[in-house]
């Protein structure tokens, strides 16, 4: 069975058995919190449990490395929508130790792209069109510094209200321990 077929078969039973009822809530985060975290699979259930966040408590945005790579990109837009339209009153950026973005190098990813059929011609066209692959496909050297950088990008954004605390945390993906990099109440 292909993965999509498996998902749809499960979903049919999920709906038929009304299992959705235990997840019903509204669109407004009960704890008035928006979390930007890494998309790492180890954090899917661990992060909310470690933060005492249940269904309906927070808006959770996931991206590679918990990075805000562009101040006017979709990540920042989502944070602003959570604050202005959905009532979030605090932001938490949560990176994690042992993050794959810490070792991401553009040349390795480009090599894998070529192996999967992306032509050199396409890569050159994108390069000459202004895509800087070294910047676009670069991770970070230090998760603590990366979290602080994302916090600063959000906190100093010209559209972010100054009364919204922006916190920076790093989680241990083995234990769930949270280390504070930035306490947004004391900035």
C-alpha positions in Angstrom: 0.0 0.0 0.0 1.3 3.5 -0.9 1.6 6.0 1.9 -1.2 8.3 0.7 -3.5 5.3 0.4 -2.6 4.3 3.9 -3.3 7.9 5.2 -6.6 8.1 3.5 -7.7 4.7 4.7 -6.8 5.6 8.3 -8.6 9.0 7.9 -11.8 7.3 6.8 -11.9 5.3 10.0 -10.8 8.3 12.0 -13.8 10.3 10.8 -16.2 7.4 10.9 -15.4 6.7 14.5 -15.6 10.5 15.4 -12.1 10.5 16.8 -11.9 14.1 15.9 -14.2 15.1 18.7 -11.4 15.0 21.3 -9.4 17.6 19.3 -12.2 20.1 18.7 -11.3 23.7 19.7 -11.4 27.1 18.0 -8.8 28.9 16.0 -7.6 31.2 18.8 -4.7 29.9 20.9 -5.9 29.5 24.4 -2.4 30.3 25.9 -2.1 33.2 23.4 1.2 31.8 22.3 2.9 31.3 18.9 5.8 28.9 18.7 8.3 28.8 15.9 10.1 25.4 16.1 12.2 23.2 13.9 10.5 20.6 11.8 12.6 17.8 13.3 10.6 14.6 13.7 11.8 14.1 17.3 9.9 17.3 18.3 6.4 16.5 16.9 5.1 15.2 20.2 8.0 16.0 22.6 8.1 19.8 22.2 4.4 20.4 23.1 4.6 17.9 26.0 7.8 19.6 27.3 6.2 23.0 27.1 2.8 21.9 28.5 1.1 22.9 25.3 -2.0 20.9 24.3 -4.3 21.0 21.3 -5.7 24.5 20.9 -3.2 26.1 23.2 -0.7 27.6 20.7 -0.1 28.3 17.0 2.9 26.2 16.0 4.9 27.1 13.0 7.6 24.6 11.8 10.5 25.3 9.6 14.0 23.9 9.1 16.1 25.0 12.0 13.4 27.3 13.5 14.9 30.0 11.3 13.4 33.3 10.2 15.4 33.5 7.0 13.7 36.5 5.5 12.0 39.3 7.5 9.2 39.5 5.0 8.8 35.8 4.2 6.0 33.3 5.0 7.4 32.6 8.5 7.3 36.2 9.7 3.9 36.7 8.0 2.5 33.7 9.9 3.8 35.1 13.2 2.3 38.5 12.5 -1.1 36.9 11.6 -1.0 34.9 14.8 -0.4 38.1 16.8 -2.7 40.5 15.0 -5.5 38.2 13.8 -5.5 35.3 16.2 -4.7 36.9 19.6 -1.2 35.5 20.3 0.5 37.7 22.9 3.9 36.0 23.1 6.3 34.3 20.7 8.7 31.4 21.5 11.5 30.5 19.0 12.5 26.9 19.9 15.6 25.4 18.3 17.2 22.1 19.3 20.5 20.5 19.9 21.7 18.0 17.3 19.9 19.9 14.5 20.5 18.9 10.9 20.7 22.6 9.9 23.9 22.8 11.9 25.7 20.7 9.3 23.8 21.8 6.2 26.2 22.8 3.4 25.0 24.1 0.1 27.5 22.0 -2.0 26.2 18.8 -0.4 22.6 19.6 -1.1 23.3 20.8 -4.6 25.1 17.5 -5.3 22.0 15.5 -4.1 19.8 17.7 -6.3 21.9 16.8 -9.3 21.7 13.1 -8.4 17.9 13.4 -8.3 17.7 14.9 -11.7 18.0 18.7 -11.3 20.2 19.7 -14.3 23.3 21.9 -14.1 21.6 24.2 -16.6 18.7 24.8 -14.2 21.0 25.5 -11.3 23.0 28.0 -13.5 19.8 29.7 -14.6 18.7 30.2 -11.0 22.2 31.4 -10.1 22.2 33.9 -12.9 18.7 35.0 -11.8 20.0 36.0 -8.4 19.7 32.9 -6.3 22.6 32.7 -3.9 22.7 29.0 -3.1 25.3 29.4 -0.4 22.9 31.7 1.5 19.7 29.9 0.5 21.0 26.4 1.5 23.2 27.3 4.4 22.4 26.2 7.9 24.1 27.6 11.0 27.1 27.0 13.1 25.7 27.4 16.6 22.0 26.7 17.5 22.1 29.1 20.4 23.3 32.0 18.2 20.8 31.0 15.5 17.9 31.1 18.0 19.1 34.5 19.3 19.2 35.8 15.7 15.7 34.6 14.9 14.4 36.2 18.1 16.1 39.5 17.2 14.6 39.4 13.7 11.1 38.9 15.1 11.5 41.4 18.0 13.0 44.1 15.8 10.6 43.7 12.9 8.9 47.0 12.1 5.4 45.5 12.2 5.8 43.5 15.5 4.2 45.2 18.4 6.8 46.2 21.1 4.6 44.8 23.9 4.8 41.2 22.6 7.6 39.3 24.4 9.8 37.1 22.1 11.5 34.3 23.8 14.3 32.0 22.6 14.7 28.4 23.8 16.7 25.4 22.8 15.3 21.9 23.6 17.2 18.7 24.1 15.6 16.3 21.6 16.5 13.3 23.9 15.1 14.6 27.3 12.9 17.6 26.5 14.9 19.9 28.7 14.5 23.5 27.7 17.4 26.0 27.9 16.6 29.7 27.8 18.6 31.7 25.3 16.4 34.8 25.5 13.8 35.7 28.1 11.5 38.1 26.3 10.3 39.6 29.5 13.8 41.0 30.3 14.9 42.5 27.0 
